[in-house]
């Protein structure tokens, strides 16, 4: 090989690292450039070409290129070349939803990797890591989270080793997906994504991976309804994808931006971005169904049946032509949604049957199953509203319980919280205030535990309002209120609509509460410690004295039934169990920030300096005064008086 030819290949490497993928690929496409290279050189530049095809999402070309490499390696008995070929084949197949064929390619690569005498040690380790990450990718696409995590254990452990490459970045992004997509651990998802971005900035040929991390940040923030933050990350990733000319990711990022505007209710902008995404996917003849289905649902949500039918006709044609890809997974659901909007009973019955069929089948897209449950419950509720049949209501409750099971198994805590809200409103239809409050309490715990702030605010507001309406519901029950009256006051229809349309939660206005008293109570309702934030004479009013004398009753009747609050007069009491105590916080006003405040207080009370003093005084059967534990006084001051702690 001449120096000029080798220089050309070196130039291709430079262009690739600068993000000029088209120019680099043009040089690497010249087969003459590879003549005269030794095995190691040829393998390296073939890897670069394959990565460029991957980073530009040219999946069909990537499969053919991988097949060529593997055949050449087989002919020349070069195991490492065959492994590289199978890697690229599998990458292309996964992205075209041919998971079984991709798994077969990976199995072939794994068999070759067992013959480690044919590899240099560094080369062997890197290729093993690469295949493990790719295997994890398949498991994740098939929703097998446990196997995904198992495959990622070793790749993730390599992040502190010198000379890391793209495999470790990819492993962190896949783990982030496990956390937000499968476990609803959004804080951990953001941590893994942040780590991936830090690593991506350190490796060569990193433009794709930086954009991939930015897109992941966008998706996680979209999931937790941080729409402005999500939009910023999507736009950053979009700029890089445009630079490296990855049309598939450009289309997907634009589709996601459409989803942001769709969720916040901006029909025109959502439609604009979905149409742009559709055009880009059509040019690539891949994943056309993604924006097409979004456009159908957007049109249905906005009662534009003409547009919905036009888009569905295109999806129907796609379904008949493209049975091997992802269309069959989503098509039945979209067909059911179209039939569901019909005015004919026959069509609605067909929709119901299709939704039940989807639920019975196992699909790798669990979101399709979840949507089927939600829309089926919506249909059944419409039937219940017409005929007031207890049998139909039982069926709704059956499917809701199944939906809760799926949400719990999938660690989909946002859905779990929303479904508990729905159950609470359903309980009100039977005048069951206690059950409604229990469901809201469960929903609150979930939203608080997993940092779903907007949902937590919504639930707190719902619970506050329900407590205020106690007398209203008692009167409705006594008067034998009609179904339409109960329907109106329960808010069931609005909650169902929010779940069906996947709309952004409309946040109620909430303000900080006014602290009244904080108590630490022993078993039997005996106060061990109390601190009032109001004038003593007000605290000694009949309302408070009546409350204190019956606190044991409230503890048994309220807290033991899974409830965390009750009201007396204008005051609300939050009660939390911290063995061997109960912490009670009495306040006026909204409960959301009160929840944050009592949680912060309890977390800090349990720290060693305060906790051990509390236990000692408790065991000696002594009352607690602030002078006994100075650090408790400062905690109370910063939490409830100066409110110097800022809650998000």
C-alpha positions, 0 to 999 in steps of 0.5 A: 500500500502506498503512503497516499492511500494510507493517508487517505484512510487516516484522513477518513478517520479524522473526518469521522472524529470531526463528525463529517461522516459522509466525507469519511464514508466516501473515502472508506467506500473505495475498496481500493483503499483496503488493498495492501493493508495488514489484517489489523489495519483492515479490521480497524478501518472496516470497523470504522465503516461499520460504525459510520453506517450504524451512526447514520442508521443505514440499517440495510447497508449495515446488514449487507456490510456485516454479511460481507465482512463475516463471509470474508472472515470465514473464507480467510479463517479470521474469527475476529472479522467474523465477530465484527460482521455478526455484530453489524448484522445484529445491529441492523436486524435489531433496528428493523425489529428482527430480534430472532435473527439478531439473536442468532447472529449474536449466538454465532459471535459468542461461539467464535469468542469462546475460541479466544486463542484466535484473538489478541487479549485486548481485542477479545475483551472489547469484542466480548463487551460489545456483544454483551451490550448488544445482547442486553439491547435485544433483551431490553427491546423484548422487555426482559429487564432482569437479563438486560441488567445481567448482561450489562454488569460487566460492561458497566464495571469497565468505566474506570478502566483506561481507553474506554470505547463506545460500548461502555457509553452504550451500556450506561444509556441502556441502563438508563432506559432500564431505570426509566422505561422499566423500573420508573427510577427516574433519578437513577435514569438521569444519573446513568445518562449523566455518566454516559454523557461524561464518558461520551465526551472522552471517547473518539468518534463521539458525536453520535453518542453525545447526541444519543445521551442528550436524546436520553435526557430528553426522553427521561424528562418527557416521561417525568413531565419536565417538558421545557427541559425535555425540549431543550435536550431534544433540540441539542440532540437534533442539532448533532444528528443533523450534523452527522446526517442521521435521518432516522434519529432526526425523525425520531427526535422530531417525533418526540418534540411532537409528543411534547406539544401533544401532551401539553395540548398544543394541537397545531405544533404537535401536528406540525412536528408529527407531519415532519417526522412522518415525511422523514421516516417515509423517505427512509421507508422505516418506522413510518407507523410511529408518527402515523399512529401519533397523528391518528391519536392526535386527530381522534383526541381533537375530534378530527375524524376525517384526518384520523380516517385518512391516516388510518387508511395509510396505516391499514395499507402499511399493515397489509404490506409490512407484516414482519416489522412493528406494524402488527404490534400497534395496528390492532390497538389503533383499529380499536380506537377508530372503531371506538369512536364510531356511533354504531353499537356494532363497531363499539362491540368490535372495538371492545373485543379487539381490546380484550384480544390485545390484553390476552396476547403477550406483546413486547410493547407493554405500552400497547397492553396498557393502552388497551386496558385503559381504553377498555375501561373507558368503553365499559364506563360509557356503558355503565353510565348508560345502564347503571349496571353493577355487572359492568362496574364489576368488570371495570374493577376487574380490569383496573385491578389487572392494570394495577398489577401490570403497572406494579410489575413493570414498575410504572409508578406514574401509571400506578398513581394515576390508576389509584386516583381513578379507583378513588373516584370509582369508589365515590360512585358507591359512596365509599369515602373510606376506600377513596381516601385509602386509594388517594393515600396509596397514590400519594405514597407512590408519587412521593417515593418516586419523585413524581412531583406533579402527580404528588401535587395533584393527589394532595389537592384531590385528597384535600378537596375530598376531605372538604366535600365529606359532608357533600358526599354524606348528603348525596348518600342520604338522599340516594343521589342519582348516577348522573349526580355522583358522576358529576361530583366524583370527577371520574370522567375527567380522570378517565379522559386524562388517562386516555389522552395521556394529557399533561396533568393540570396543576392546581394552585398550591401554597405553603401551609400554616404550621399549628403544632408538631407532636411526637406521640407514644402508643395509646395517644400519649404525647411525648413531645409537642411544640405549638406554632400558635398562641397558647390560648388558641391552642387551648381552644375547645377544638384542640382540647377535643382533638388531644383527648381523642387522638388515640381514637383517631390513631386507631380509626384513621391511621390503622385503616391506611389513611394518613390524615384527617380534618377537624374544623379548619385544621388538617392533621398528617400522621406518620409512623416512625417506630416506636412513635407517631409523628403528628403535624397539624396545620392550616391550608394545602397539604402538599408542602406539609407532606414535604415538610413532615418528610424532611422533619422525620428524615432528620429526626431519625439521624443519630444525634436526635434519635438516640436522645428520643429513644433514651427519653422514651425508655425512661418514660420522660416527656421531651422538652426542647432544652433536652435536645438542642438539635431538635429545636434547630430542626423545628426552626428551620423546617416549620418556622423560618422555612429555610428548607426549599422544597422542589 
